């Protein structure tokens, strides 16, 4: 969902990952591996706590992150998020 300020130059991005499920063909390769959910914006980043993937069930991560970006112009959406 996108929210803007009155000048329409500030954007709030929300990332919520409730759970992750491996595709069946990836189960043998990735099951049991410890991973994190990570986001990057320019030089900034954040990640969830570490968790192990399952071959048969979704893994509840319940990871939530918020990023607020301001731009110089209201139509400038050039940052890769």
Backbone as JSON Lines, residues from 0, in Angstrom:
{"i":0,"aa":"X","n":[0.85,-1.16,0.0],"ca":[0.0,0.0,0.0],"c":[0.9,1.23,0.0]}
{"i":1,"aa":"X","n":[0.48,2.29,-0.67],"ca":[1.3,3.49,-0.83],"c":[0.63,4.67,-0.15]}
{"i":2,"aa":"X","n":[1.4,5.37,0.7],"ca":[0.93,6.57,1.36],"c":[1.89,7.69,1.02]}
{"i":3,"aa":"X","n":[1.39,8.9,0.79],"ca":[2.27,10.02,0.47],"c":[2.0,11.18,1.4]}
{"i":4,"aa":"X","n":[2.97,12.09,1.48],"ca":[2.8,13.3,2.27],"c":[2.04,14.34,1.42]}
{"i":5,"aa":"X","n":[1.67,15.48,1.98],"ca":[0.92,16.49,1.21],"c":[1.67,16.98,-0.04]}
{"i":6,"aa":"X","n":[3.0,16.95,0.0],"ca":[3.78,17.35,-1.17],"c":[4.03,16.19,-2.12]}
{"i":7,"aa":"X","n":[3.57,15.02,-1.73],"ca":[3.71,13.79,-2.53],"c":[5.17,13.49,-2.88]}
{"i":8,"aa":"X","n":[6.04,13.62,-1.89],"ca":[7.46,13.34,-2.1],"c":[8.01,12.29,-1.12]}
{"i":9,"aa":"X","n":[7.19,11.82,-0.22],"ca":[7.63,10.84,0.75],"c":[6.76,9.6,0.64]}
{"i":10,"aa":"X","n":[7.42,8.43,0.6],"ca":[6.71,7.18,0.4],"c":[7.05,6.2,1.52]}
{"i":11,"aa":"X","n":[6.04,5.49,1.99],"ca":[6.21,4.47,3.01],"c":[6.06,3.12,2.33]}
{"i":12,"aa":"X","n":[7.1,2.31,2.4],"ca":[7.06,0.96,1.86],"c":[6.98,-0.02,3.03]}
{"i":13,"aa":"X","n":[6.13,-1.01,2.91],"ca":[5.97,-2.02,3.95],"c":[6.24,-3.38,3.34]}
{"i":14,"aa":"X","n":[7.12,-4.12,3.99],"ca":[7.41,-5.49,3.58],"c":[6.97,-6.4,4.72]}
{"i":15,"aa":"X","n":[6.05,-7.33,4.43],"ca":[5.62,-8.3,5.43],"c":[5.69,-9.68,4.81]}
{"i":16,"aa":"X","n":[6.48,-10.54,5.4],"ca":[6.59,-11.92,4.94],"c":[6.04,-12.8,6.06]}
{"i":17,"aa":"X","n":[4.85,-13.34,5.84],"ca":[4.23,-14.17,6.88],"c":[4.87,-15.55,6.94]}
{"i":18,"aa":"X","n":[5.03,-16.18,5.76],"ca":[5.68,-17.49,5.74],"c":[6.3,-17.72,4.37]}
{"i":19,"aa":"X","n":[7.23,-18.67,4.34],"ca":[7.9,-19.05,3.1],"c":[7.71,-20.54,2.89]}
{"i":20,"aa":"X","n":[7.44,-20.91,1.64],"ca":[7.27,-22.32,1.29],"c":[8.13,-22.61,0.07]}
{"i":21,"aa":"X","n":[8.93,-23.65,0.16],"ca":[9.77,-24.05,-0.97],"c":[8.93,-24.72,-2.06]}
{"i":22,"aa":"X","n":[9.29,-24.48,-3.29],"ca":[8.71,-25.23,-4.4],"c":[9.14,-26.69,-4.23]}
{"i":23,"aa":"X","n":[8.28,-27.66,-4.56],"ca":[8.64,-29.07,-4.36],"c":[9.99,-29.45,-4.97]}
{"i":24,"aa":"X","n":[10.3,-28.92,-6.15],"ca":[11.55,-29.3,-6.8],"c":[12.78,-28.71,-6.1]}
{"i":25,"aa":"X","n":[12.61,-27.77,-5.21],"ca":[13.73,-27.17,-4.49],"c":[13.95,-27.8,-3.12]}
{"i":26,"aa":"X","n":[12.99,-28.62,-2.66],"ca":[13.04,-29.18,-1.33],"c":[14.31,-29.93,-1.02]}
{"i":27,"aa":"X","n":[14.73,-30.8,-1.9],"ca":[15.92,-31.62,-1.66],"c":[17.18,-30.76,-1.55]}
{"i":28,"aa":"X","n":[17.24,-29.7,-2.35],"ca":[18.43,-28.85,-2.39],"c":[18.5,-27.88,-1.21]}
{"i":29,"aa":"X","n":[17.35,-27.28,-0.83],"ca":[17.37,-26.19,0.14],"c":[16.79,-26.51,1.52]}
{"i":30,"aa":"X","n":[16.1,-27.63,1.69],"ca":[15.5,-27.96,3.0],"c":[16.58,-28.06,4.07]}
{"i":31,"aa":"X","n":[16.29,-27.49,5.22],"ca":[17.22,-27.52,6.33],"c":[18.24,-26.4,6.33]}
{"i":32,"aa":"X","n":[18.32,-25.66,5.25],"ca":[19.29,-24.55,5.19],"c":[18.79,-23.39,6.04]}
{"i":33,"aa":"X","n":[19.73,-22.76,6.73],"ca":[19.41,-21.55,7.5],"c":[19.46,-20.35,6.57]}
{"i":34,"aa":"X","n":[18.41,-19.54,6.61],"ca":[18.3,-18.37,5.73],"c":[17.73,-17.2,6.52]}
{"i":35,"aa":"X","n":[17.73,-16.01,5.9],"ca":[17.08,-14.82,6.44],"c":[16.33,-14.13,5.31]}
{"i":36,"aa":"X","n":[15.35,-13.33,5.65],"ca":[14.7,-12.43,4.7],"c":[15.46,-11.11,4.79]}
{"i":37,"aa":"X","n":[15.92,-10.57,3.67],"ca":[16.72,-9.35,3.68],"c":[16.23,-8.39,2.6]}
{"i":38,"aa":"X","n":[16.22,-7.09,2.92],"ca":[15.91,-6.05,1.93],"c":[17.08,-5.09,1.83]}
{"i":39,"aa":"X","n":[17.18,-4.46,0.67],"ca":[18.22,-3.45,0.41],"c":[17.59,-2.22,-0.23]}
{"i":40,"aa":"X","n":[18.03,-1.04,0.18],"ca":[17.72,0.22,-0.49],"c":[19.01,1.03,-0.45]}
{"i":41,"aa":"X","n":[19.58,1.27,-1.61],"ca":[20.89,1.92,-1.69],"c":[21.88,1.16,-0.8]}
{"i":42,"aa":"X","n":[22.49,1.83,0.17],"ca":[23.46,1.18,1.05],"c":[22.85,0.66,2.35]}
{"i":43,"aa":"X","n":[21.57,0.88,2.54],"ca":[20.9,0.43,3.77],"c":[20.3,-0.96,3.55]}
{"i":44,"aa":"X","n":[20.23,-1.74,4.64],"ca":[19.59,-3.05,4.56],"c":[19.19,-3.49,5.95]}
{"i":45,"aa":"X","n":[18.32,-4.49,6.01],"ca":[17.88,-5.07,7.27],"c":[17.51,-6.52,6.98]}
{"i":46,"aa":"X","n":[17.51,-7.35,8.03],"ca":[17.11,-8.73,7.8],"c":[16.37,-9.29,9.0]}
{"i":47,"aa":"X","n":[15.66,-10.37,8.73],"ca":[14.93,-11.09,9.77],"c":[15.9,-11.91,10.6]}
{"i":48,"aa":"X","n":[15.36,-12.55,11.59],"ca":[16.15,-13.54,12.31],"c":[16.35,-14.76,11.42]}
{"i":49,"aa":"X","n":[17.31,-15.56,11.77],"ca":[17.63,-16.75,10.98],"c":[16.58,-17.84,11.23]}
{"i":50,"aa":"X","n":[16.24,-18.57,10.17],"ca":[15.32,-19.7,10.28],"c":[15.69,-20.74,9.25]}
{"i":51,"aa":"X","n":[15.26,-21.98,9.47],"ca":[15.57,-23.09,8.57],"c":[14.38,-23.36,7.65]}
{"i":52,"aa":"X","n":[14.67,-23.6,6.38],"ca":[13.64,-23.93,5.4],"c":[13.19,-25.38,5.57]}
{"i":53,"aa":"X","n":[11.94,-25.63,5.22],"ca":[11.39,-26.98,5.3],"c":[11.03,-27.47,3.9]}
{"i":54,"aa":"X","n":[11.23,-28.75,3.66],"ca":[10.9,-29.33,2.35],"c":[9.4,-29.55,2.19]}
{"i":55,"aa":"X","n":[8.69,-29.69,3.3],"ca":[7.28,-30.09,3.21],"c":[6.28,-29.06,3.73]}
{"i":56,"aa":"X","n":[6.72,-28.12,4.56],"ca":[5.78,-27.16,5.15],"c":[6.31,-25.74,5.01]}
{"i":57,"aa":"X","n":[5.39,-24.78,5.01],"ca":[5.79,-23.39,5.03],"c":[6.4,-23.05,6.38]}
{"i":58,"aa":"X","n":[7.34,-22.13,6.39],"ca":[7.99,-21.7,7.62],"c":[7.46,-20.31,7.96]}
{"i":59,"aa":"X","n":[6.91,-20.17,9.16],"ca":[6.37,-18.87,9.59],"c":[7.51,-17.93,9.95]}
{"i":60,"aa":"X","n":[7.66,-16.87,9.17],"ca":[8.71,-15.89,9.44],"c":[8.16,-14.68,10.18]}
{"i":61,"aa":"X","n":[6.96,-14.25,9.81],"ca":[6.31,-13.07,10.38],"c":[7.28,-11.89,10.48]}
{"i":62,"aa":"X","n":[8.03,-11.69,9.4],"ca":[9.0,-10.58,9.34],"c":[8.33,-9.36,8.74]}
{"i":63,"aa":"X","n":[8.49,-8.22,9.41],"ca":[7.9,-6.98,8.93],"c":[8.96,-5.88,8.97]}
{"i":64,"aa":"X","n":[9.04,-5.11,7.9],"ca":[9.98,-4.0,7.82],"c":[9.3,-2.8,7.17]}
{"i":65,"aa":"X","n":[9.72,-1.62,7.57],"ca":[9.19,-0.37,7.03],"c":[10.34,0.46,6.5]}
{"i":66,"aa":"X","n":[10.15,1.07,5.35],"ca":[11.15,1.96,4.78],"c":[10.43,3.23,4.34]}
{"i":67,"aa":"X","n":[10.96,4.38,4.71],"ca":[10.39,5.66,4.3],"c":[11.41,6.35,3.41]}
{"i":68,"aa":"X","n":[11.01,6.7,2.2],"ca":[11.89,7.36,1.25],"c":[11.29,8.68,0.83]}
{"i":69,"aa":"X","n":[12.11,9.72,0.82],"ca":[11.69,11.03,0.3],"c":[12.46,11.31,-0.99]}
{"i":70,"aa":"X","n":[11.8,11.99,-1.9],"ca":[12.4,12.3,-3.19],"c":[12.4,13.8,-3.42]}
{"i":71,"aa":"X","n":[13.17,14.24,-4.42],"ca":[13.23,15.66,-4.74],"c":[12.03,16.14,-5.54]}
{"i":72,"aa":"X","n":[11.4,15.24,-6.27],"ca":[10.24,15.6,-7.09],"c":[9.15,14.56,-6.9]}
{"i":73,"aa":"X","n":[7.89,14.97,-7.01],"ca":[6.8,14.06,-6.73],"c":[6.72,12.87,-7.68]}
{"i":74,"aa":"X","n":[7.27,12.98,-8.87],"ca":[7.22,11.87,-9.82],"c":[8.53,11.1,-9.91]}
{"i":75,"aa":"X","n":[9.47,11.37,-8.98],"ca":[10.77,10.68,-8.98],"c":[10.64,9.36,-8.24]}
{"i":76,"aa":"X","n":[10.58,8.26,-8.96],"ca":[10.5,6.93,-8.37],"c":[11.69,6.08,-8.85]}
{"i":77,"aa":"X","n":[12.85,6.74,-8.98],"ca":[14.01,6.1,-9.6],"c":[14.78,5.16,-8.68]}
{"i":78,"aa":"X","n":[14.56,5.2,-7.38],"ca":[15.28,4.31,-6.48],"c":[14.77,2.88,-6.63]}
{"i":79,"aa":"X","n":[15.7,1.96,-6.58],"ca":[15.35,0.55,-6.64],"c":[15.07,0.07,-5.23]}
{"i":80,"aa":"X","n":[13.84,-0.35,-4.99],"ca":[13.42,-0.81,-3.66],"c":[13.04,-2.27,-3.73]}
